[in-house]
Amino acid sequence: MSLGAHTFSFPIWVEFGNGKSDRVGELIDSKGWKTALIITDQGIRKAGILDIIETSIEGENITYDIYDNVKPNPTESMVSDALSVLESGDHDVVVAVGGGSVIDTAKCATLLKTNDLPLSEYEVNTPADVTAGTIESQTHPLITIPTTAGTGSEVDYWAVITAEERQFKMAIGQPPLSPGGPYLGADISLVDPELTASLPPRQTAATGFDAFSHALENHVAAGAPELVKPYTHHVMGLVSTYLSDAYTTGNMQSREQLLFGSHMAGFCENYAGFGAIHSLAEVTGGMYPEIPHGEAIAVFTPPVMRYNLETHPARYAEVAEAVGVTTSGLSDLEAARRGVEAVETLIDSVDLPTSLEELGVDSGDLERIASKSLETIEIHDNPREADAADLLEITRNAY
C-alpha cells in the first residue's frame, strides 16, 4: 500500500519551554525591529502575564503600544480595530499574547497590513480556495505567545473570524504554496507552559479538549498524510492522560504536557484537515458567540465519532488505542465504540457540557446549523461523506 504524497514546509521559528517568553525582547532586537504592537486581551493584563512580556521588551529598549480589546470568538470589527492601531504607528512587529482569539486577530491584522483585499476575500470554503494563492504578499512580522493549551494557532496557518452580519465563522488561511511563499501565520513562536498557570479550570478543560479534538480529527481525516499520525496518536494520549489532573489540581507538569500536546496538534493542522466536529462547532459558535468553542467541540465529538466509525472503524480503533482502551481481542468496530465511551468519560471528568440544550441552543436552530455546516472548509475532510440530512441527525443526537 502506497504512503501517498505530501509536501512539507514549516517556516516558523519555534522555542518551547518554561520561561521562553522571556526571550521575546531579545528576539525582536536580533531581527533589528525597534517598535512593536502587543495584541492581547484584558484578561491577560489582569492575570499579570503581560508584565513578563513588557519587561522583556523594555529590557531591549524596544518601544511598544498595546491593543487589548480582543474578546472570545473574534469578529471582523475586532480585526479592523487592531489593524487601525497597527497602521496608526510605525510598528515593525506584532506580538500576540493570548489564546486562539488573540492570535487569530493578530494574524488577520498582519495579513491586512500587507495585502489589499477585504478580510472576507481570504475566506476558504473549499480545498480549491486553500491553494488559490489569494494571499499574495508576505504578512507583517508576527510573534505568537500562547497562554492557553488548546488551539495550536501559534504555529498553524489558519484563523477563525466571525462575520457578524452572516453569523458565520470564516476560516481564513493559506500555507506556503511554494518555497518561501507567503502564508498566514507567525514568524516566531514562543511556547511557554508557565504562561498557562493562571488559566481557570473551565478554560483549561475547554481548551484542552479542543486540542484533543484537533488531534482526533487530523488523525482520521480524509487524505491525512502518514506524516502526522504518530504525532496525532501521541497528542490524544497526552490529553487523555493529563487533562483531568490539570483541570482539578492545576499541576504544572500536567499543564506542560497539555501545552506540548496542543502545540503539536497545531503543527499537524497544517498538513491534515478537520471534519464534522469542527464544522458543526464553528457554525454553532457563529450563531451563538457566547458559547466557548471548546465546549461546542465537546458536545459534537461523540455523535460525530459514532457517525464516522461505521464506515471507518479501523481509524477509530486507533483512536481507542491512543486514549488507553485495551483493544486486544476486539474487532475494529468494537474497539472504535469503546473509544467513543472513553472520550465521553474524559468529557465527564472535566465537567464539560454534553448537549446543545445544555449550551442554550434553541432546538429550532438545528436545521440551520446542519445546513450551514456544508459551507465550511472543515466538512470536506470528514472521513465519511455527510449531507444536510446526515448532519441534522448528528446535530439532533447532540441535542
Buried (B, 14 or more C-beta within 10 A) or exposed (E): EEEEEEEEBBBBEBBBBEEBBBBBBEBBBEBEBBBBBBBBBEBBBEBEBBEBBBEBBEEBEBEBBBBBBBBBBBBBEBBBBBBEBBBEEEBBBBBBBBBBBBBBBBBBBBBBBBBEEEBEEBBBBEEEBBEEEBBEEBBBBBBBBBBBBBBBBBBBBBBBBBBEEBBBBBBBBBBBBEEEBBBBBBBBBBBBBBBBBBBEBBBBBBBBBBBBBBBBBBBBBBEBBEBBBEBBBBBBBBBBBBBBBBBBEBEBEBBBBBBBBBBBBBBBBBBBBBBBBBBBBBBBBBBBBEBBBBBBBBBBBBBBBBBBBEEBBEBBBBBBBBBBBEBEEBEBBBBBBBBBEBBBEBBEBBEBBBEBEEBEBEEEBBBBBBBBBBBBBBBBBBBBEBEEEBBBBBBBBBB
